[in-house]
Amino acid sequence: MQKQGNKVTLLAVGTVMLLFLGLIYAWSIFRAPLGELFDWTTTQMSMTFTLSMVFFCLGGFVAGKLAERLNRRTIIWLSAAFVLVGFLLIGLLLDPGKPGASLALLYVCYGVLVGSGVGFSYNTLLGVIARWWVGKTGMASGILLLGFGVGSLVLGFLVEALNAAYGLNTTFLVLGVLLAAILFAGSVFVRMPEAAGAAAAGAGGAAPAADEPRSYTLGEAARFPAFWIMFVWILLLCINGMTVINSAAPIAKEAGVAGVIGLIFGIFNGAGRPILGTVMDRFGRRTAMTLNAVIMLAGSVILLAGGLTTSAPLILIALPIIGIAYGGTPALEAASVNKFFGPRHYQVIFGVVTFALAVAAIIGPLVSSKLQESSGSYVSSFVMLVILAAASIGLGFLLNASAKKSGLE
């Protein structure tokens, strides 16, 4: 009973921690106030989001390696320090009179520091939850990631309110202190279960527990074709999600709807995580991944129809559908890595697979921005989303065949 209470408390606290860290996904809400202060191009501002996603993935990988040597709580403290310093420097140094220096400041502080800090906590919390919730990894990971997805909406409204009342610089200062405080407080509850903690302490030399499933090292996992097929499957769906996340507010405005409504994407991005994670636990990985890709295709087709007809209702229907599919992707990724390759080296392997998000963050927003700037609308970007979603369905069947042939399931 004590163990059950511990893991439920940890899941609840971890969800709150990731809710606040989900602010990184609310980048589009910063674009309007920054656009009023600085004459930056869409591509220049998109680069901030791209960098934050790249270093989010790098931070996750580094956290996986640090987990072999450091206590998980210490890694959370490092995460808090990165986020605090990043936001404080932006709040103190952002200057409309120095547009070039301010843009570089955002790249380094928001992109590198905040992105890395968020990645540290993201990987660490998922790794800990995977050890506590054996057998229900999909559901538990999905609930944890619910906070990460919903955070973009909840904190998006907070950012708007703070900016309207105190200005952008003070907003960044408040966010830095708030997020760091949440992480430091939440770190008190972060620890591995005793058996898993003992095994982790001897990583590299200790034998796995007798009841622990077969686990592969990163090098061994990378030799399976299924590893790379899964990577590309995640990449395609994340390109779609990243494209919409980066431009959710502008897309909504183009349809004549208040920009913040575009952040409704965040609610369904969060909801998709426990929904698809639970589908995987109950009906299997194959069913969950196929369903996820089909949902993404449906949402992309509706979004394209909305763009062609300039229909606000269609666009507002499409955003939640795409949000569910994009939200389901990391939950399925987290559970699938654990299912295919085992728990012992989970954080390192998961950190590498998550690099698909970094590649998507480079390709999606930048290509979409270029298409939007050249065509004057988002329709060309929506065509790209439909093609990639359709391709992900085919890749899902290829992954099934490869995993079966390799004996991974």
C-alpha positions, 0 to 999 in steps of 0.5 A: 500500500505504501508503494502504491501511494508513493507511485501515485504521489510521484505521478501526480507531482511529476505531472504538475512539474511537466505542466509548468515545463510545458511552457516551452510549447507555448512559444507561439504566444510569445511571438505577437508581443515580441513582434510588436517590439522587434522587426524580426522575420517569421523565420528568425523567430521560428529559429528560437523554437527550433533551438529550444526543441534541439536542446530539449532533446540534447538535454534529455540525452545528457540526462540519460547519461547523467542518470548513470552517475547522479541521483535523479533529484540532482538532475532535477536541480540542474534543470531548475538552475538552467530554466531559472538562469535562462528566463532571468537573463532574458528578463534582464537583458531583452532590449528593443533598442538592441534587436540583434543582441536581443535575438541572440539572447533569445537563441542562447537563453530560451533556446539553449538554456531553457530547452536543455533544462526542460529536457533534463526534467522530461527525460528524468521524470519519464525514466523514473515513472517507467520504473514505478509503473511496470505493466502500465507504462503507456497509461502512466507516461501518458498521464505524466505527459498530459501535464506537458501538453496542457501546460502550453495552454494554461501558461499561455493565458498566464503569459498573456495576463502577465505581459498585459499587466507588467510587460514582457521583461517582467513576465520572463522574470516571473516565469523563471522564478516560478518554474524553478520553485516548482522544480525544486519543490517537486524534486523532493518526491523524485526517487527510484523504487528501491530495487530499480535504484539498486540496479541503477547504482550498479549500472554497467556492472551489476546484473539485472534483477531476476524478474527484469525483462531482457534489456538492450544497450543503446548500441544493441538497440541501434542494430535493430531496423525497428529502432530506425523505422520507429525513429522515422515514424516519430519524426514524421508525426512530430514534423506535423505537430511541430509545424502546428505548435510553432504557428498555432496562434497565427493559423487561428488568426489567419482564419479570423479567430483570436490567436490564443484560441489556437492554443486549444491545440495544447489541451488535446495535445495533452489529452492524446497522451493518456488516451493513446497510452491507455490504448496501447496498454489495453489493445497493444502497440500495433493498434495504438500506433495505427490509430495514432497515424490515422488520427493525424491524417484525418486532422491534416486533411481537415486542416487543409480543407479549412485552409483552402476554404478559409473556414474557421470552424474546420481549422478549429476542428482540425487543431484538436484532432492533430493535437491528439495525434501529436500528443499520443506520439511521445506517449507511444514512443516512451512505452514502445522504447521500454517494450522493445528494448527493456528498462535497464538502459531506457533513459539513454535509448529514449534520449536518442529516439527523442532526437526525432523531435529535434530533427522535426523541430528543424524541418517542420517550422523552418520549411513551414515558415518558408512556404508561408512566406513564399505563398502568403498562406499556410495552405502549402504547409497543410499539403505537406502535413497530409503527405507526411501523415499518410506516409506514417501509416505505411511506416507503421506497418513496416515497423510491425513486420520488422519488430516481429521478425527481430523478436522484439514483441 
